[in-house]
């Protein structure tokens, strides 16, 4: 979801919502269960949540994976967006 969100935001789109309709649309795109997508949307676009240390570590690992991909693509705008998003999870 991080990669999709970064591409989405850098394209200037702003219609993602954390609801069943959006989760259903993304389920068709990703083939992932709707509940999991909605949970991911809540983490990404919802208010900051209290997270366990283990979950924070898992999220940091996903950020690291996406950083690697964006660096390989030389997608500097995506990297900047990830950095600003990352602070929400690490504070």
N, C-alpha and C positions, 0 to 999 in steps of 0.2 A: 504494500500500500504506500510506503514512503516514496518509491520511485514514481508511481502513478500520481500521487499528490504533488510531487515536485514538478513533474511535467505539466500537470494541470494548472498549477499556480503560475508557473513561468510563462504559460501560454496566455495568461491574463484572464482565465476563467474563474468565476466565483459562484458557482451554483451548487457546490457540494453541500449536502446537509446530512446530519446524523439522524436519518429516519429510515423507515422500512422501504420506501420507494427508491431512494438512492442505493441502499444496500442491495435491493433486488436487482437493480440495473447493473451494479458492479458484480453481483454474483454471476450474471450471465457472461460478463466479460472475463472474469477470473476463474470461474468454476469452483469457487470457494463457498462455504456455507454462509448464508445471509447473516446469521448471528455473529459469526466471527468478523465479517466485514463491518458490521455495525459497531462492534466493539473497537475495531481498529479506527474507524472514523471518529468515535468518541474520544479515543486517545489523542488523535491528531488534531481534530478541529474543536473538540469540546474544551471545557474548562480544565485547568490543571487538576490532576488527581494525585492522591497519596498512593505511592507505589512501594511495594516491598523491594528490598535491595536486590533480590534475585530477579525480579521482573525488570528493574532498572538496568541490570546487567544484560538481560536479554534484549532490551530495547537498544542499549548502547551497541551491542553486537550487530543489530540490524542497521543502525546508522553507519557503522564501520563498513558493512557490506556495500551499502549504497554509496558511501564516499568512494570506495574503490571503483565501483562501476562508473560513477560520474567523472572521476579522475581519468579513467581510461578513455571515456568519451570526450574529455576536455570540456565538460559542461560546467563552466565556472558559475553561471547563474544558479544552477541547481545546487552546487556546493554552498553558495552563499545562503540560499534558502534553508538548506539542511542545518547550517550553523545556527541560524536564528531559531529554527524549530527545536534544536537540540537543547537549548538553554531551558526550555519548558520542562524537560524531563530530568535535567541534571541538578536543578536548583532545589 
